[in-house]
């Protein structure tokens, strides 16, 4: 039993020291991407039953409904890191999410940007070295 523990310890230690599979891009990189790509702002998102979001960092998520959108929150929002599906909150209209009025997990949506599929993929891989980007 001791022998197994001695052999297993370096493996566990090595696994803990390895890099995570998905690096989180920082706020400045995402902001720079928005400016460089000149992403068009959207006033609202039409919600559906199968909507979801992909966590980028505490300030940005990619909202996937009928189309893809980059959502920028008014401030950092750690609540969106756990992306179990919870319907977005709405103030005026249960069919639409509006920038400046509605929230996701209690975090106020500051801006909405329309994304193409290619832009969505680029945003997901902002912090990866160029040879690993898809």
Rosetta blueprint (number, residue, H / E / L):
1 X L
2 X H
3 X H
4 X H
5 X H
6 X H
7 X H
8 X H
9 X H
10 X H
11 X H
12 X H
13 X H
14 X H
15 X H
16 X H
17 X H
18 X L
19 X L
20 X L
21 X L
22 X L
23 X L
24 X L
25 X L
26 X L
27 X H
28 X H
29 X H
30 X H
31 X H
32 X H
33 X H
34 X H
35 X H
36 X H
37 X H
38 X L
39 X L
40 X L
41 X E
42 X E
43 X L
44 X E
45 X E
46 X E
47 X L
48 X L
49 X L
50 X L
51 X L
52 X E
53 X E
54 X E
55 X E
56 X L
57 X L
58 X L
59 X L
60 X E
61 X E
62 X E
63 X E
64 X E
65 X L
66 X L
67 X L
68 X E
69 X E
70 X E
71 X E
72 X E
73 X E
74 X L
75 X L
76 X L
77 X L
78 X H
79 X H
80 X H
81 X H
82 X L
83 X L
84 X L
85 X L
86 X L
87 X L
88 X L
89 X E
90 X L
91 X L
92 X L
93 X L
94 X L
95 X L
96 X E
97 X E
98 X E
99 X L
100 X L
101 X L
102 X L
103 X E
104 X E
105 X L
106 X L
107 X E
108 X E
109 X E
110 X E
111 X E
112 X E
113 X E
114 X E
115 X E
116 X L
117 X H
118 X H
119 X H
120 X H
121 X H
122 X H
123 X H
124 X H
125 X L
126 X L
127 X L
128 X L
129 X L
130 X H
131 X H
132 X H
133 X L
134 X L
